[in-house]
Amino acid sequence: MEHNKDWGFKDQIQRAAVSIMNNIAEGYESGSDAKYVNFLNISKGSCSEVRSMLYLCIDRDFCTQEQFDDLKSQTIQISQQLYKLIEYLGKK
């Protein structure tokens, strides 16, 4: 039973991570800056979801502190880059 819970957790974090890049791609192809910004905001939400799940990951001993710190830092960087792109598109 525990194995199934681990698989479900890993599946959820993977789907959230994939959602980040898929929403960026879908927004880019949407045809308007307003739609693109909407998809970028969804991507930021998915990025926050990944970061939230990383806290569960460390609490459940699914990753090391070093892995947690590295991945958390990456999610913060991605979120900041998305924010800058959203800002840029808003000023166009």
N, C-alpha and C positions, 0 to 999 in steps of 0.2 A: 504494500500500500504506500509506503514512504517513497518508493521509486516512482510511482505514478505522480505523487505530489511534486517531486523534483522535476519530472518531465514537464508537468504543467507550468511550473514556475519558469523553467528555461524557455519553454515555448512562448510564454507571454512576453518575457523580456526581449526575445528575438523578434517577435512580431512588432513590438513597439519600436525597436531599433530600425527595422526594415521600413516601418511607416514613416520615419523621418525622411529617408531619401526618396521614397515613393511619392510623398506629398510634395516635395521640392520639384520632382520631375513633372508630376501632374500639373502643378501650378505654373511651371515654366511653359508648358504647352497649352495653357488655358486660353491664351489670346488676349488677356487684358491684365494690366498691372493690379487692378483691384482684386481680381480673382487670384492672381499670383500671391498677393499679400495674404489673402485668406488661407491659402494652402500653406504658406510659410508659417502662419500662426498655428495651424494644425501641427506642423512639423515641430514647432517649439513645444507644443503640448506633449507630443510624443517623446521629445527629448527629456522633458520634465518627468514623464512617466518612467523612462529608463533610469533616470537618476534616483527617483523614489525607490524603484525596485532594487537598485544597488545597495540601498540601506538594508533592505530585507536580505539581500544576498550576503552581506557581511554578518548580519545578525544570525543567519542560519548556517554560518560557516561554509557557504558555497564558494567563497573566494577569500583570498588573503587580503590583509590590509593594504599591501602594495598594489594589488590588482584593483581594489576598490578605489584607492586614491588616484590611480592612473585613469581609470574609466570615468570616475566622477569629474576629473579635470577635463577630460575630453568632452563630456556632455556639456559642461559649462562653456567651453570654447565654442562648440557647435551652436549653442543657444545664443551666445554673443554675436557670432557671425550671422546667424539668421536675423537677429535684431537689427544689426547694421544694414542688412539687405532690405529689410522691411522699412527702415528709416529712409534709405536711399530711394526706394520706389515711391514712398510717400511724398518725397520732395520733387519728383519729376513733373 
